[in-house]
Amino acid sequence: RKTATGASLPLPPGPPTFPIVGNALQLDSVAPWETYMKWSKTYGDLIYSRLLNQDVIIINSERIARDLLDRRSYNYSDRPMLVTTELFGWTFNVGFFCYGDKWRKHRRMMDDKLRSTAALAYRPLQMRKAHQLLIDILEAPNEFVHHLQMMTASTMMLITYGYEAEHRDDPLVDLVENAVMQGLKVMTPEAAAILGAWPFLLYLPSWFPGAGFKKKAQESRNMLNEMVEKPFEYTTSHMDSNEATACMVSDVLGQIKDEGNYVDLDVVKNVASTLFAGASETTTATLVSFILAMVLYPNVQEQARAEIESVVGRDRLPNFDDRDSLPYVEAVVRETQRWHPIAPLGVAHAAVNDDIYEGYYIPKGQLLLFPVADKLLTWDSFSGATVIANAWAISQNEANYHNPSDFNPQRFFTVDGKLNDDKVLYAFGFGRRICVGRHLADASLWAAIASLLAVFKFSKALDEQGKEINIEPQWTAGLTARPFPFACNIQPTITMEKLHQMIDQFA
Ligand code: HEM
């Protein structure tokens, strides 16, 4: 495997690997980021491991992640070719595209619509959706997770497709949510490694014991295909009848038509569905984490509310113009993203070429040959070593964050009481593949968090004896992690009538 470049240099240190499985059996299957972080105590912040036959480089520090993924982004902007991408129907998702012209074309279209200045245009809509969230929670507080999901899904539906979703049981939102949730559970490098290592599994009939994943994969492909086509059809049919609301899809199609350019409709479809898939669960999971933190840390909640009351008062809702005057709320937004990054391992990058870093050899991967049935299947299972920047380890680094498991927004202030420069950007990834929706996400999170703090108090739910129900925070596994369901008491500080008045006044 070693090439001339690295032949004489050692691989980064790492745990001993076992034949065939590599380090796969040593991983915590629910929270692999914990295992990767533990390894750093013994092997340092740049680790080599092997998942079955796949080289995996784990980066546990922001410094190394910036050195490799930012400064050498020409070499680390690829994605590992995960077998699960095709199997589960995620080939439309630009986030999983290999680095190259096809990715560039899609990325340019996304950047154009979502760069920091362009994202400002969505703020009124984001605020309107945050206000709807307040009404929904006031009406049915126990369904707060569903309301958060609806807020992020309907914001993205409106921005991308000009589609105004129903509050409940919206067929398009349900379709898209189910497709995304199912996919996120399987789209991990760890899951892909199994199929990448033993591609013959893909050829087993789905009734074969252990091959049940093939049925799930077929279901996922069908759902995702509908997810790509249906909302797009909605916008184009409304454009044909001149009823389309201004949105990304109608903008791009209109612009192309005006300029008489040829358009590859697949590019527009891929971009639109990728943005939806990228936005919905990430933003929802972060907001569920925020509510969990508020329940567990009532003092933080009180301090943030007090700041809002002193700056905004009690007769109106916070707006984006207040943002600079609410530094503690700002710190709460940052701490929410640090406390438990919802993409703990980010999205894996891949090394295009062999590399050398601080005396270690980073291999670009290997070509595997498998005899399957009567033919020799060439399975180039990945385009390079999988490179994982462990956002979880970065967020829990004691040297930067004292008592990292505590939710403590104060850590973002300097000694003279000013906000520091740490904007927790690593939660959005690195280099050329950094999250394209980060400006949009940041505004949605701020709008929701500031509005929720202004109107509700969150506390632990009480059992039948009036005792507080204890919460042991736990997060789900997969590409994104969100808190397990928890009981929570949500108390409004104002009446529905007053809320409507404040929202009307806002408009
Ligand atoms: C709190 C919210 C969010 C978080 C924490 C988050 C996090 C991430 C992370 C860690 C990556 C991988 C970056 C890398 O490869 O290094 C990513 C990629 C991506 N995100 Fe987000 N994201 C969020 C919201 C959004 C939103 C709102 C959108 C769309 C509007 C979006 C669209 C994307 C896309 C398209 C990619 C793939 C970029 C590429 O491969 O070129 N994300 N995000």
Boltz pocket constraint, residues with backbone or C-beta under 6 A from the ligand:
constraints:
  - pocket:
      binder: B
      contacts: [[A, 94], [A, 95], [A, 96], [A, 107], [A, 110], [A, 114], [A, 274], [A, 275], [A, 276], [A, 278], [A, 279], [A, 280], [A, 282], [A, 283], [A, 286], [A, 342], [A, 343], [A, 346], [A, 347], [A, 348], [A, 349], [A, 426], [A, 427], [A, 428], [A, 429], [A, 430], [A, 431], [A, 432], [A, 433], [A, 434], [A, 435], [A, 436], [A, 437], [A, 438], [A, 440], [A, 441]]
      max_distance: 6.0
